[in-house]
Amino acid sequence: MAELEIIGVARSNYVWTCRILCEEKAVPYTLTRGFPQSPEMRALHPFGKIPVLRHGEVVLYESKAICTYIDRRFPGPKLIPEDPLAGALVEQWVSLVNTTIDPVCMRRYLYGHVFPGTADGSPDRARIDAALPEVEGQLALLARSLEATGHLVGEAFTLADANLVPILYYLAKLPEAGAMIAASPALGGYLARHLARPSVAASEPPPPRKA
Ligand SMILES: N[C@@H](CCC(=O)N[C@@H](CS)C(=O)NCC(=O)O)C(=O)O
């Protein structure tokens, strides 16, 4: 059978989600290094983004599409439930996180810390402070949604959780969002439990190298 490749870098939250899917379903895969906007990624993805999946003749981009392919193509636990409502709720959460929560919490807030673009490399306070009220509101929504079962959809781990956990992992490392997560038993407990999940632990990105 053709080798399945996830192309990107381990630190991308979207790459991590795809790797969690492979681990959950015990699909052998290779993580092939590909940097966003490199000539290699531009040849594979119309906007040069990561991740891209390659599996024989199949080349796919967009993490949601990649995860759907892995879920349907391989045996093992279903990460997108077949039940119509549960499946739709997974779609709902993946869409909401990717189109609304990631742009605020990752691209605006987290990037203000890790890719600030300031002259001395210090955090971009204006950008961070402008994003914080929305970050707080979004984390509160997630906390309320996780309170009942400890999962975004139903009682089991789904693609919705595989998509959210990498984002919370990175947010928890930052001072303001980290304090919000630590202060919320629903969010803090959810993150701790899921980081201990074998599929998540096995694919956790390596720590950044010290300069
Ligand atoms: N909607 C895309 C988002 C992918 C994405 O934004 N990936 C980031 C890395 S986490 C990236 O490639 N950024 C580089 C860029 O946008 O130029 C997906 O779900 O795959």
The ligand as a MOL file (V3000), in Angstrom:
LIG
                    3D

  0  0  0     0  0            999 V3000
M  V30 BEGIN CTAB
M  V30 COUNTS 20 19 0 0 0
M  V30 BEGIN ATOM
M  V30 1 N -7.4660 26.1180 6.6010 0
M  V30 2 C -6.1330 25.5720 6.4910 0
M  V30 3 C -5.1710 26.4420 7.2920 0
M  V30 4 C -3.7390 26.0300 7.1170 0
M  V30 5 C -2.8110 27.0740 7.6940 0
M  V30 6 O -3.1710 28.2510 7.8560 0
M  V30 7 N -1.6080 26.6290 7.9990 0
M  V30 8 C -0.6230 27.5660 8.4890 0
M  V30 9 C 0.3270 26.8910 9.4670 0
M  V30 10 S -0.5230 26.4300 10.9560 0
M  V30 11 C 0.1810 28.0730 7.3110 0
M  V30 12 O 0.5280 27.3200 6.4270 0
M  V30 13 N 0.4670 29.3790 7.3120 0
M  V30 14 C 1.2920 29.9900 6.3260 0
M  V30 15 C 0.5530 30.9820 5.4900 0
M  V30 16 O -0.6540 31.1920 5.7040 0
M  V30 17 O 1.1890 31.5650 4.6240 0
M  V30 18 C -6.1380 24.1210 7.0040 0
M  V30 19 O -7.0300 23.7790 7.7820 0
M  V30 20 O -5.2890 23.3270 6.5720 0
M  V30 END ATOM
M  V30 BEGIN BOND
M  V30 1 1 1 2
M  V30 2 1 2 3
M  V30 3 1 2 18
M  V30 4 1 3 4
M  V30 5 1 4 5
M  V30 6 2 5 6
M  V30 7 1 5 7
M  V30 8 1 7 8
M  V30 9 1 8 9
M  V30 10 1 8 11
M  V30 11 1 9 10
M  V30 12 2 11 12
M  V30 13 1 11 13
M  V30 14 1 13 14
M  V30 15 1 14 15
M  V30 16 2 15 16
M  V30 17 1 15 17
M  V30 18 2 18 19
M  V30 19 1 18 20
M  V30 END BOND
M  V30 END CTAB
M  END
